[in-house]
Amino acid sequence: MSLATLKELEAEHAVPTYVRNPVEFVRGQGCRLWDADGHEYLDFLAGISVLNVGHCHPRIVETVREQVGRLTHVTNLYYTEPALRLSARLAESSLGGKVFLCNAGAEANEAAIKLARRARSQGKVVVLQGAFHGRTYGALSATPQESKQAPFAPLVPGFEVVAKDPGALDGAVDENTAAVLLEPIQGETGIHPLSEELLQAAREACDRTGAALIFDEIQTGMGRTGTLWAYEQTGVVPDAMTSAKALGGGLPIGALITGPRLGDVLGPGDHGSTFAGGPLVASAALAALEICSDPELLRRVRVAGERLAGGLGGLPYVSEVRGRGLMLAIDVAGGIDAAELARRALLEQRLVLNATGPVTIRLEPPLVVSDEEVDEAVARLGALAP
C-alpha cells in the first residue's frame, strides 16, 4: 500500500490527533529501521524510549511467539504465572513492595494518583512546573501545560503546581498533601534532570508530613539513564513509582510499583483493568526486564551516553547538551528551528529523532547502540550544519 493511500485512509478514517512524518516504516532490527521503499534509517528515538532492547530483540521475539501460541488472555479473575512473576521481579528490582499492572504510562500514573488519594482522602497532589504525566484526565490534571490542559477544562481538582525550587516545594507540602508526583528527569519538555537538592527536599517534606513521594519513571526507567531505575543515582528512594514504555520490550504495558508502606492501601474493587498483566505482554516484559538488568548493558549505557554527549557537544550549532545515560537532549542555536532540523534529519540523513520544543531535540537510542552507531548519528547531524 502506497504512502499516498495511507494518507487518504488517515484523512478519511483516523481521528486527527497525530502529525505524522511522511515515512512508512515496515521493519526494524536493533538500532535500524527500514521504510517501505527499502531505505535504511538509524533510530535514535526508539519509539520514544520504548525499544530500549532494540527493535525485534531475538529474545523478545521468541518469548512472544511461544506465549501467543499458548495463552494470550484470561483476565485478572484467574491466576496466570507471567503476571505474578513480573510483579515479583519488579518489586525485587526496586522498592520491595507490591505491583499493580496496567496497559500504559498514563494508566500507571492514574493508579498512582488513586493510591495516594486512597492513603490520604481528599489530599492534594503536588506536581512541578514542566512536568508531563500523561493525557488521561487524572494524569493530564497533573501535567501543568496550558496548551494540553485548556481545551479539556474543567480538570480533576486537587493538584497544586510548584516551581522547581526546593524551598517552594517544601512550602507547598503539608498535612493535607496526599503525594508529591515528579519525574527524576523531565522528559517530554526536553530532558531536564531535577537537582539532587530538589529531590531531597521532596523526600524530607514527605517524611515530615506523611505524604507519599511518587516518582514517574515511565521514560527514565529500564536502564535508560545507566541504572535500571533513575532513582538509584539520586540517593532518594520514593514510596512508589510508575513504569511503562520500555517495560514491555515493544508491547504495551505499565506498572505501579510500591514500597512496603503503600503495598496494601488499595484493596479489592479499588482499581482494575480488563487487559492488564495479560500473559503475552507480561512474558515480554519479563524478558525485557532481564535484558535491561544486565550490569554490562547498564555500564555500556553510561559509556555510550558519554560518547554521544561529547559528540553532540562538538557540533557547531549545539548550544547545550543535557541528560543522563542515553536520555539526552540538545538545544540548537543560531536561529535554527528544532522541528525543521528533526525533519531534515529524517528525510535527508535518515536519522530518527524528534523535537520537543522550538530549540530542543531529544535523542534516546536503543540501549544496545554501538560506538560506531553513536558516531554515525553525530556525523549525520553534523552534515545538517548551516
N, C-alpha and C positions, 0 to 999 in steps of 0.2 A: 504494500500500500504506500503510495507516494506521500511526501510531506504535505503537498497541496491538499490531498484528500483528507489527511489527518486534521489539517487546519479547518477544512469545511465541516468535518464531523464535530470538531470542537465548537465552532461558531454556532452550529445548529443544535447541539445536544449537551454540551458541557456548561455548567454554571461558571460564569467567567470570573473565577476567583484567583486565577494564576496568570502571570505574564510569562509565557514560555519562550525560551530561546529557540531559534529556527534549526534545531538539530533533533533527529530521532536516533536515540541510542538503542542498539539491538543486542549487544554482547559486552561482557566485561570479564576481566581476569586480572587479579592483583591490583595494580595501580593504573591499569589501562582500560579504556572504553573504545568501542568501535561503533560508528554510525551506520545507517542503512546503506550508505554508499561505499562502505569498506574503509573509511578513513579512521586512523588510529588517533586517540586522544590520551593525554596524560591527565589523570584525575587527581586534582589537589583540593577537592571538596568532600569526596567520599559520601555523597548523599547528605551533606551537612552533618558530618561526624557520625554517620550510621555504619558505614563499611569500614570500621576500624581494622577488621581482619582482612580487608581487601575484598574485591569482587570475586564471588564464586570460590571461596576458600574450599579446598578439597574436603576438609573435614566437615564443614557445614553442609556441603552438597551431599555427601554420603549420609550424614545424620538425617537430613530432611528426606532423602529418598527412602531410607529404611523405615522412618517413622510414618511417612504418608501412606505407605503400603500396609501399615499395621493398624493404626488408630489415629484419627485426627481430632475428634471432638466427642465429649460426652456430657459436658457442663460440670460445674463445681458441686453438684449434688452427689457426686460419686468421687471416689479416690482414683487418682492417676499418679503413677510414680514420677514422671518428669517434673510436674509442678512442685511436688513436695521436696524432691531432691534439689531443684533450683532454689526454692525458698531457703533450704538449709545452707546451700553454698553461698548464697548472697549474704545471709546473716553472718556466717562464719568468716566471710571475707571482709566484713566491715564492722557493723555496730553491735552484733551479738544478740539482737532482739528477735523480732518476728517480721514477716513479709506479707504484704498484700500485692498480688499480681494483677496487672491490668493490661491495657492494649496500647498505650501511648504515653508520651510525656505529660501532656495536659491532663490526662486521666490520673496519672500518678500524683500530680500536684493537687488535683481536686481531692483525692483521697487524703493527702497530707493536710489540706485545709480542714476537711471534715474531722480528721483525727484531732487536730488542735482544738477545734471548737467543741468536740465531744469531751476532751480533757478539761477544758475551761469554758463552760457555757457562756455564750454572748461575748466572749473575749474578742478583742480586736487583733488583727494580724498586721504586723509592721513589715513593710517592704521598702526597698531602696529605689531611689531615682535611677533610671537607666535599666531597670530590671525587665526581663521577659520571662513569663512563666507559662504561656500558652494562650489559646484563643477560645476555650470554652468559658462559660460565664464566671465561675469562680476564679479560674486561672487568669482570665482577662482582667478581672477586677484587681488582681494582684500585679498587673502589668501597667505601670503608670506611663503610658504613651498615649497622648491625646488623640493622635490620628487613628489609633486602633480602638480606643475606648468610646470616643464621642458618638460614632454612628449607632451605638448599641445601648446607650443610656436609657433607663437607669440601670446601673450595675449592682452587683451584690454589695450591700453595705458592710461596714466594719473593717475596712482596710485603711491604714494610715501610711502615707508616703513620707520618708525622711531622706535627707541628704546623705551622701556617702561620707559621713563625718562621725568619728567615734563619739564626740560629745552630743551631737544631735540624736544619734541612735540611743545612747544611754538615757537621754532625757525623755525619749518617746516611750520607753518600755516601763510599764508599771504593773501593779497587781491586777489590772484589767486587761492585760495583754495575754492573748492565747498563744501567740507564736511570733517569732521573727523568721521570715522566709527570705532566703537570699541565695544567689549563685556565687560560689567562690571566685569564679571568673565569669563576668557578664558576657555572654556570647553573641546574642542577636544584635546588640548595639555596637559591636565592633571589638570584641576581645579585650575587656578591661578587667584585669585582676584586681580584686579587692585587697586592701592593705592588711597586713597581719594585725595592725593596731585596731582596725575596724572589726575584723573577725573576733579578736579577743574581747573587744568591748561588747559585742553581741553575746558572746558566751557568758561574760560576767553579768550582764544585765538580765539574761535569762535565769542564771543561777540565783540572782538576788530576788527575783520576783516569782519564780516558779513557772515562767513561760517556757515554751518549747522552742529550741533552736533547730530549724529545719534547713538543710542545705539542698538546693536544687542542683543535682549533679547529672542532669539529663544530657548535657553536652560535654561536661568535663570528665565524666566517668568512663570506665572501661579502658583505662590506660592512656587516654588522650593527652594527659599532661606529664606522663612519665612515671606515675604511680597508678595503681589500679583505680583509686579514688583520689580526687584532687585534695580532699581534706587532709590526707595523710602528710602533705607537705606544709600544712599550715600550723600544726601544733594545737588546733582547735577541733574537738570532736563534737559533732552535732547530736541532738537527741533523736533525729530521724533524717532521712534523706530520700531523694527520689532519683530513679534511674530510668532510662529508656534508650532511644536512638540506637547506639551500638550494641545494646544488650542482646538483641536477637540475631546478630550476625547478618542483618539484612531483612529479617522478618519483624513484623510489628509486635512489640511487647513493651510493657513498662512495669515498674515496681516501686512501691513504697516500702522502705526498709526502716525499721525502728530499732532503737536501743532498748534495753530491758525495761526501762521505766514506762515506756509507752506501748509495749507489746500487747497488752490486754485491754487497752482503752476501748477499742471497737469490738462489739460483740455481734452475735448472730442477728442478721437483718439490718445492721447499721450501714452496710455497704455491700456491693456485689457487682458482678458482671457476667453476662452470658458466656462470652468467649475467653475471658481472662485465664491465662495459665493453661491453655489447651496443650495437649501432648505434643503437637507439632512444633509450635513456637517455643515451648519450654525446652524441648530437646535441643533445638537450635541454640537457644540461649545458654544452656549448659555447656555446649561445645565452645561457643564464643567466649564465655567466661573463663574457661580453662585456657584457651589460646591467649587471651588478654592478660591472664595472671602470670604468664611465663616471665620470670625475672630477667632473662636475657632479652626478651622483646621489650620490656619496660626500660631496660638500660639503653637499648637501641633507640627508643623514642627520644630519650634525653639527648643522646649523641646526635641523632638526625635533626632534632629540633634546633640544637645549637648551630649545626651546619647550615640549615635553612635560614635561620635568623641572620647569621653572618652574611650569607649570600644576598639576602634581601636588603640588608643594610648597606651593601655596596652599590646598589642600583642608584643612578644619578637623580632619579625623580622621587625617591623614597625619603620622606622626612622623619618617619618614626616606625620602629618595629616593636611590637609588644606581644606578650602572651607567655605561654609556658609549654614546654614539650613541643608537640606537633599541633598545638592550638594557638595559631599566630595570626596577626593582622598587620597590615602596613597602612600608613597614611601617605597619600601622594601629594606632592607639592606642584608649584608652577602652574596652577590653574587647570590641572588635569582633572577630568571628570572620572570618578572611580567606576561608575556604571559603564561608561564608554570603554574604559580600559579593560574591564572584565569581558565586555562583548568582543573587543578586538582580540583578546587572549583566546577566546573560544573559537572565533571564526578565522583568525589569521594564523595563530600559533597552535591551535588545537590543545589548549590548556584550560582545564575546567577549574574555575574558582568563582567567587561571587562578591559583589559589592554590598556592604551593609549600611553604607551612608554615602554622602556626596564625595568624601575623600578617602574612604576606607575600603580595603579589600581584605577578605577573610580567606585564609589558607588552612585547610585541615585534611591533609592527605591520609590515606590508609597508613596504619602504623607499621605496615610491612614495607614501606617505601625504602628503596636502596639509596646509597650515596649518589650513585650515577643518576637516579631519577630526581633527586633533590637538585643536583647541579643542572640537569636538563631543564627543570622548571624555572630555575633562576635565569638560565640563558634565554628561554623563551620569553620571559618577562622583560629581560634586558633588550631583546630585539624590538620591543614596543616603545623604547625611549624616544622622546621627541627629537 
